[in-house]
Amino acid sequence: MRVLFYLGDKNWSGSARAALAAAGGLSARGHQVTIACCAGSRLAREAGVSDLETIEINGSTTALGGAFDLRKVLADRFIEVAIVGSERDHLIVGSAMRFAERGGVLRRLPSFETLELRRGGKLALKMAASGAVVSSEQELKDFNVPGWSIPAMSAPIGVDASEFDGVEPVSKTQIGAKPQSIIIACSYDPSGRYRMGTVFRTVALLAPRHMNIHAVVFGPGSDDDELKMHASALGVGPVVTFLGDRGDERGVMRAADAGWVVSGSDAGAFACLDFMAMRVPVIAERNPLTSHYVAHGITGLLLSAGDPSYTASGVAAFLTREEKRIAMGNAARNRVQRDFAEPAMIDGFERAVNAAGDRTKWAIR
């Protein structure tokens, strides 16, 4: 099958990572894969390293301009199925498909995010035969949005645990911590701003009694001045380091005694699995996403909303029991290998691509 992945957002994200992994997996299985992404983006660089064919697009163009630019690509490469990750990209690619008079479009929905079709999304469904790709069987079961001509499919997010075996931890002094510190590595993105407050309040309650606790925050937006001001206001500035979005995030995660997942959506899903693959137990607020990936009391600790002091006592007990943390980390690694392996994700994308490549479904009335 000739497949196009189209991502108009220049910023790196969990969704971009999922697209890159799926593209590489489909290419390895013999599909002809092209990635359309913004010039100079991390996705373009990563795709080049993986020897995937890429084409440059202008992410700031109008939807109509993007569609006109893309239609020649579709025709020249005889694209049969395109995979997108946003409503705007769906509209651009769907319009280009209509101009080219061929192909189906798959819109991949970020993990455990509710789909709200706005005007552009509804128009996209009228422009080209479309189907949805979700990240779990539960989301597939709950998906009941009308107007999709191609059946929804599940492509569960997964990782190759063996890729993490050679990751070396960064030194604690490199991330602003003392050599004897217990490190909590916090995976952050802007959607986790309010969840980050729980981390700060917990550290504020623990730091006076547990002087060796140190939190490091990494990921997009993690060096935001407002986050630093919030930490300072709670008096935890000296025991929290804000790393920003950096290339050695896996080394930071490897150095951690526990991983606190604050990020959401695909970034949160990958953070859970990355920590688990490196045998690092996970702390996270309980929600549908974290409950799907983390087994409470087995591979990590899921926190319920409530009294900050109760949360702090639970985290303190978790951090001070090293033997228990090690056992949880080992269980986490086994869970990733058993339930969240990358081949299952590629299988899901391949099923969705084959369904969308059915030419009998391409006609739109």
VEXZA-374202 format. One record per residue (C-alpha): x, z, y; residue in three letters. Coordinates in steps of 0.2 Angstrom, whole numbers. Each point is the difference from the previous one (the first is absolute). Example, Ala and Ser with C-alpha at 12.3 -4.5 7.8 and 13.67 -1.06 7.14 Angstrom:
BEGIN
+-------+-------+-------+------+
!  east !    up ! north ! code !
+-------+-------+-------+------+
!    62 !    39 !   -22 !  ALA !
!     6 !    -3 !    17 !  SER !
+-------+-------+-------+------+
This chain:
BEGIN
+-------+-------+-------+------+
!  east !    up ! north ! code !
+-------+-------+-------+------+
!     0 !     0 !     0 !  MET !
!     6 !    -4 !    18 !  ARG !
!    -2 !    16 !    10 !  VAL !
!     3 !     5 !    18 !  LEU !
!     2 !    17 !     7 !  PHE !
!    -5 !     1 !    18 !  TYR !
!     5 !    15 !    11 !  LEU !
!    -2 !    -1 !    19 !  GLY !
!     6 !    17 !     4 !  ASP !
!    18 !     1 !     4 !  LYS !
!     2 !    18 !    -4 !  ASN !
!     5 !     6 !   -17 !  TRP !
!   -13 !    10 !    -9 !  SER !
!    -6 !     5 !   -18 !  GLY !
!   -11 !   -15 !     0 !  SER !
!    15 !   -11 !     3 !  ALA !
!    10 !     8 !   -14 !  ARG !
!   -15 !    -3 !   -12 !  ALA !
!    -1 !   -18 !     5 !  ALA !
!    19 !    -2 !    -2 !  LEU !
!    -1 !     8 !   -18 !  ALA !
!   -14 !   -10 !    -5 !  ALA !
!     8 !   -16 !     7 !  ALA !
!    16 !     3 !   -10 !  GLY !
!   -10 !     5 !   -16 !  GLY !
!   -11 !   -16 !     1 !  LEU !
!    15 !   -11 !     3 !  SER !
!     9 !     8 !   -15 !  ALA !
!   -15 !    -5 !   -11 !  ARG !
!     1 !   -19 !     6 !  GLY !
!   -12 !    -1 !    14 !  HIS !
!     6 !    -9 !    16 !  GLN !
!     0 !    13 !    13 !  VAL !
!     2 !    -2 !    19 !  THR !
!     1 !    14 !    13 !  ILE !
!    -6 !    -3 !    18 !  ALA !
!     6 !    14 !    11 !  CYS !
!     7 !     3 !    18 !  CYS !
!    17 !    -6 !     3 !  ALA !
!    13 !    14 !     1 !  GLY !
!   -12 !    12 !    -9 !  SER !
!     6 !    12 !   -14 !  ARG !
!   -11 !    -9 !   -11 !  LEU !
!     9 !   -17 !     3 !  ALA !
!    17 !     8 !    -3 !  ARG !
!    -6 !     9 !   -16 !  GLU !
!    -8 !   -16 !    -6 !  ALA !
!    16 !   -10 !     3 !  GLY !
!    10 !    13 !   -10 !  VAL !
!   -12 !    -3 !   -14 !  SER !
!     2 !   -19 !     1 !  ASP !
!   -19 !    -2 !     4 !  LEU !
!    -5 !   -15 !    10 !  GLU !
!    -5 !     5 !    18 !  THR !
!    -7 !    -9 !    15 !  ILE !
!     0 !     7 !    17 !  GLU !
!   -17 !     3 !     9 !  ILE !
!    -4 !     6 !    18 !  ASN !
!    -9 !    17 !    -2 !  GLY !
!    -6 !     0 !    18 !  SER !
!    -9 !   -17 !     0 !  THR !
!   -18 !    -2 !     1 !  THR !
!   -10 !    -1 !   -16 !  ALA !
!    -4 !   -18 !     3 !  LEU !
!    18 !    -4 !     4 !  GLY !
!     6 !     9 !   -16 !  GLY !
!   -13 !   -10 !   -10 !  ALA !
!     6 !   -17 !     7 !  PHE !
!    18 !     5 !    -3 !  ASP !
!    -3 !     5 !   -18 !  LEU !
!   -11 !   -14 !    -6 !  ARG !
!    15 !   -12 !    -1 !  LYS !
!     9 !    13 !   -11 !  VAL !
!   -15 !     1 !   -12 !  LEU !
!     0 !   -18 !    -2 !  ALA !
!    18 !    -3 !    -2 !  ASP !
!     2 !    13 !   -13 !  ARG !
!   -17 !    -3 !    -8 !  PHE !
!    -4 !    19 !     1 !  ILE !
!   -14 !     5 !   -11 !  GLU !
!    -1 !    18 !     4 !  VAL !
!     4 !    10 !    15 !  ALA !
!     2 !    19 !     1 !  ILE !
!    -3 !     9 !    16 !  VAL !
!     0 !    19 !     6 !  GLY !
!   -10 !     1 !    16 !  SER !
!   -16 !    -7 !     7 !  GLU !
!     9 !   -10 !    13 !  ARG !
!    11 !    -8 !   -13 !  ASP !
!   -15 !    -4 !   -11 !  HIS !
!    -8 !    -9 !    14 !  LEU !
!    15 !   -10 !     4 !  ILE !
!     3 !    -5 !   -18 !  VAL !
!   -18 !    -3 !    -4 !  GLY !
!    -1 !   -12 !    14 !  SER !
!    15 !    -9 !    -5 !  ALA !
!    -7 !    -1 !   -18 !  MET !
!   -16 !    -8 !     8 !  ARG !
!    10 !   -12 !    10 !  PHE !
!    10 !    -5 !   -16 !  ALA !
!   -15 !     0 !   -11 !  GLU !
!     8 !     9 !   -14 !  ARG !
!     4 !    17 !    -7 !  GLY !
!    -6 !    18 !    -1 !  GLY !
!     5 !    16 !    10 !  VAL !
!     3 !    17 !    -7 !  LEU !
!    -1 !    14 !    12 !  ARG !
!    10 !    15 !    -6 !  ARG !
!    -7 !    17 !     6 !  LEU !
!    12 !    14 !     4 !  PRO !
!    -1 !    15 !   -12 !  SER !
!   -16 !    10 !     2 !  PHE !
!    -5 !    -7 !    16 !  GLU !
!   -18 !    -4 !     4 !  THR !
!    -4 !   -18 !     3 !  LEU !
!   -10 !    -3 !    16 !  GLU !
!    -3 !   -18 !     3 !  LEU !
!    -1 !    -4 !    18 !  ARG !
!    -4 !   -17 !     8 !  ARG !
!    16 !    -8 !    -5 !  GLY !
!    -1 !     5 !   -18 !  GLY !
!   -17 !    -6 !    -2 !  LYS !
!     5 !   -17 !     8 !  LEU !
!    15 !    -1 !   -12 !  ALA !
!   -12 !     2 !   -15 !  LEU !
!    -9 !   -15 !     6 !  LYS !
!    16 !   -11 !     2 !  MET !
!     7 !     1 !   -17 !  ALA !
!    -4 !     7 !   -17 !  ALA !
!     6 !    18 !     0 !  SER !
!     3 !    15 !   -11 !  GLY !
!     6 !    18 !     2 !  ALA !
!    15 !     8 !    -8 !  VAL !
!     0 !    19 !    -1 !  VAL !
!    12 !    13 !    -6 !  SER !
!    -9 !    10 !   -14 !  SER !
!   -14 !    -2 !   -12 !  GLU !
!   -10 !    14 !    10 !  GLN !
!     1 !   -11 !    15 !  GLU !
!    -6 !   -15 !   -10 !  LEU !
!   -14 !    10 !    -6 !  LYS !
!    -5 !     5 !    17 !  ASP !
!     2 !   -17 !     8 !  PHE !
!   -17 !    -7 !     4 !  ASN !
!     2 !   -10 !    16 !  VAL !
!   -10 !   -16 !    -1 !  PRO !
!     5 !   -18 !     5 !  GLY !
!    15 !    -2 !   -11 !  TRP !
!     0 !   -16 !   -11 !  SER !
!    14 !     6 !   -11 !  ILE !
!    -1 !    16 !   -11 !  PRO !
!     9 !    15 !     6 !  ALA !
!    16 !     5 !   -10 !  MET !
!    11 !    15 !    -2 !  SER !
!    19 !    -1 !     2 !  ALA !
!     6 !    18 !    -1 !  PRO !
!    15 !     4 !    10 !  ILE !
!    15 !     3 !   -11 !  GLY !
!    19 !     2 !     1 !  VAL !
!    15 !    -3 !   -12 !  ASP !
!     6 !    18 !    -2 !  ALA !
!    17 !    -7 !    -6 !  SER !
!     4 !    -7 !    17 !  GLU !
!     1 !    18 !     6 !  PHE !
!    13 !     6 !   -13 !  ASP !
!    15 !    -6 !    10 !  GLY !
!    -6 !     7 !    17 !  VAL !
!    13 !    13 !     7 !  GLU !
!    -6 !    14 !    11 !  PRO !
!     5 !     1 !    18 !  VAL !
!    10 !    15 !     5 !  SER !
!   -10 !    14 !     7 !  LYS !
!    11 !     1 !    16 !  THR !
!    -4 !   -19 !     3 !  GLN !
!   -18 !     5 !     2 !  ILE !
!     3 !    15 !    11 !  GLY !
!    -2 !    13 !   -14 !  ALA !
!    12 !    14 !    -6 !  LYS !
!     8 !    -2 !   -17 !  PRO !
!   -10 !    14 !    -7 !  GLN !
!   -17 !    -6 !     7 !  SER !
!   -16 !    -3 !   -11 !  ILE !
!    -5 !   -18 !     6 !  ILE !
!   -17 !    -5 !     3 !  ILE !
!     0 !   -19 !     3 !  ALA !
!   -16 !    -6 !     9 !  CYS !
!    -6 !   -18 !    -2 !  SER !
!    -8 !    -5 !    17 !  TYR !
!   -10 !   -14 !     8 !  ASP !
!   -11 !     1 !    15 !  PRO !
!   -15 !     2 !   -10 !  SER !
!     7 !    17 !    -5 !  GLY !
!     1 !     8 !    17 !  ARG !
!   -13 !    13 !    -3 !  TYR !
!     6 !     4 !   -18 !  ARG !
!    17 !     3 !     8 !  MET !
!    -7 !    15 !     9 !  GLY !
!    -3 !     8 !   -17 !  THR !
!    19 !    -2 !    -4 !  VAL !
!     5 !     8 !    17 !  PHE !
!   -12 !    14 !    -2 !  ARG !
!     6 !     4 !   -17 !  THR !
!    18 !    -1 !     4 !  VAL !
!    -3 !    11 !    15 !  ALA !
!    -7 !    14 !   -11 !  LEU !
!    13 !    -2 !   -14 !  LEU !
!    16 !    -2 !    11 !  ALA !
!     1 !    18 !     6 !  PRO !
!     0 !     6 !   -19 !  ARG !
!     9 !   -14 !    -8 !  HIS !
!    14 !    -4 !    12 !  MET !
!     7 !   -14 !   -11 !  ASN !
!   -15 !   -12 !     1 !  ILE !
!     2 !   -16 !     9 !  HIS !
!   -12 !   -15 !     2 !  ALA !
!     6 !   -18 !     4 !  VAL !
!   -13 !   -13 !     5 !  VAL !
!     3 !   -18 !    -3 !  PHE !
!   -10 !   -16 !     2 !  GLY !
!    -8 !   -11 !    13 !  PRO !
!    -3 !    10 !    16 !  GLY !
!     8 !    16 !    -7 !  SER !
!    11 !     1 !    15 !  ASP !
!   -14 !     1 !    12 !  ASP !
!     2 !    11 !    15 !  ASP !
!   -17 !     8 !    -2 !  GLU !
!     4 !     5 !   -18 !  LEU !
!    16 !     9 !     7 !  LYS !
!   -10 !     8 !    13 !  MET !
!   -13 !     7 !   -12 !  HIS !
!    14 !     7 !   -11 !  ALA !
!     9 !     8 !    15 !  SER !
!   -17 !     8 !     5 !  ALA !
!    -1 !     8 !   -17 !  LEU !
!    17 !     6 !     1 !  GLY !
!     7 !   -10 !   -15 !  VAL !
!    10 !   -13 !     9 !  GLY !
!    17 !     7 !    -6 !  PRO !
!    -6 !    -2 !   -19 !  VAL !
!    -8 !   -17 !     2 !  VAL !
!    10 !   -16 !     1 !  THR !
!    -8 !   -16 !     5 !  PHE !
!     9 !   -15 !    -7 !  LEU !
!   -11 !   -15 !     5 !  GLY !
!    -2 !   -16 !   -10 !  ASP !
!    17 !    -2 !    -9 !  ARG !
!     7 !   -11 !   -14 !  GLY !
!     6 !    14 !   -11 !  ASP !
!   -17 !     9 !    -3 !  GLU !
!     2 !     1 !   -18 !  ARG !
!    16 !     9 !     2 !  GLY !
!    -9 !    12 !    11 !  VAL !
!   -14 !     2 !   -13 !  MET !
!    13 !     3 !   -14 !  ARG !
!     8 !    14 !    10 !  ALA !
!   -17 !     9 !     1 !  ALA !
!    -5 !    15 !   -10 !  ASP !
!   -18 !    -5 !     3 !  ALA !
!    -9 !   -15 !     8 !  GLY !
!   -14 !     3 !    12 !  TRP !
!   -10 !   -16 !     2 !  VAL !
!    -8 !    -1 !    17 !  VAL !
!    -2 !   -19 !     1 !  SER !
!   -16 !    -8 !    -6 !  GLY !
!    -6 !   -16 !    -8 !  SER !
!    13 !   -11 !    -9 !  ASP !
!    14 !    10 !     8 !  ALA !
!    -6 !    16 !    -6 !  GLY !
!    -3 !    -7 !   -18 !  ALA !
!    18 !    -7 !    -1 !  PHE !
!     7 !    16 !     7 !  ALA !
!    -9 !    10 !   -14 !  CYS !
!     7 !   -12 !   -13 !  LEU !
!    17 !    -1 !     8 !  ASP !
!     2 !    19 !     0 !  PHE !
!    -7 !     2 !   -18 !  MET !
!    12 !   -14 !    -6 !  ALA !
!    15 !    10 !     6 !  MET !
!    -7 !    16 !    -8 !  ARG !
!    -4 !     8 !    17 !  VAL !
!   -17 !    10 !    -1 !  PRO !
!   -13 !    -5 !    13 !  VAL !
!    -9 !    11 !    13 !  ILE !
!   -15 !    -9 !     9 !  ALA !
!   -17 !     4 !     7 !  GLU !
!   -13 !    -3 !   -13 !  ARG !
!   -10 !   -16 !     2 !  ASN !
!    -5 !   -15 !   -11 !  PRO !
!    17 !    -8 !     2 !  LEU !
!    11 !    14 !    -4 !  THR !
!   -12 !     6 !   -14 !  SER !
!     2 !   -17 !    -8 !  HIS !
!    19 !     1 !     0 !  TYR !
!     5 !    18 !    -1 !  VAL !
!    -6 !    12 !   -14 !  ALA !
!    -3 !    17 !     8 !  HIS !
!    11 !    13 !    -8 !  GLY !
!     9 !   -12 !   -11 !  ILE !
!     9 !   -13 !    11 !  THR !
!    -3 !     9 !    16 !  GLY !
!   -10 !    10 !    12 !  LEU !
!   -17 !    -6 !     8 !  LEU !
!    -5 !    11 !    15 !  LEU !
!   -18 !     3 !     4 !  SER !
!    -6 !     1 !    18 !  ALA !
!     0 !    19 !     5 !  GLY !
!     9 !    14 !     7 !  ASP !
!    18 !    -4 !     5 !  PRO !
!     6 !    16 !    -7 !  SER !
!    -7 !    -4 !   -17 !  TYR !
!     8 !   -17 !     1 !  THR !
!    17 !     8 !     4 !  ALA !
!    -1 !    12 !   -14 !  SER !
!    -4 !   -14 !   -12 !  GLY !
!    15 !   -10 !     6 !  VAL !
!    11 !    15 !     0 !  ALA !
!    -3 !     4 !   -18 !  ALA !
!     2 !   -19 !    -4 !  PHE !
!    17 !    -1 !     9 !  LEU !
!     8 !    16 !    -7 !  THR !
!    -3 !    -3 !   -18 !  ARG !
!    14 !   -13 !    -3 !  GLU !
!    -3 !    -1 !   -19 !  GLU !
!   -18 !    -4 !     3 !  LYS !
!     4 !   -13 !    12 !  ARG !
!    12 !    -8 !   -12 !  ILE !
!   -13 !    -1 !   -13 !  ALA !
!   -12 !    -8 !    12 !  MET !
!    13 !   -13 !     5 !  GLY !
!     2 !    -4 !   -18 !  ASN !
!   -18 !    -1 !    -3 !  ALA !
!    -2 !   -11 !    15 !  ALA !
!    13 !   -13 !    -6 !  ARG !
!    -9 !    -1 !   -17 !  ASN !
!   -17 !    -3 !     9 !  ARG !
!     7 !   -14 !    10 !  VAL !
!     7 !    -8 !   -15 !  GLN !
!   -16 !     2 !   -10 !  ARG !
!   -13 !    -3 !    13 !  ASP !
!     7 !    -9 !    15 !  PHE !
!    13 !   -13 !    -6 !  ALA !
!     3 !   -15 !    10 !  GLU !
!    -5 !   -13 !   -14 !  PRO !
!   -18 !     6 !     1 !  ALA !
!    -1 !    -4 !    18 !  MET !
!     7 !   -17 !    -3 !  ILE !
!   -13 !    -2 !   -14 !  ASP !
!   -14 !     4 !    12 !  GLY !
!     6 !   -13 !    13 !  PHE !
!     2 !   -13 !   -13 !  GLU !
!   -18 !     3 !    -6 !  ARG !
!    -6 !    -1 !    18 !  ALA !
!    10 !   -16 !     4 !  VAL !
!    -6 !    -9 !   -16 !  ASN !
!   -18 !     5 !     5 !  ALA !
!     2 !    -7 !    17 !  ALA !
!     8 !   -16 !    -6 !  GLY !
!   -16 !    -5 !    -9 !  ASP !
!    -5 !   -15 !    10 !  ARG !
!   -18 !     1 !    -4 !  THR !
!    -1 !    16 !    11 !  LYS !
!     8 !    -9 !    15 !  TRP !
!   -16 !    -8 !     7 !  ALA !
!    -7 !     9 !    15 !  ILE !
!   -17 !    -4 !     6 !  ARG !
+-------+-------+-------+------+
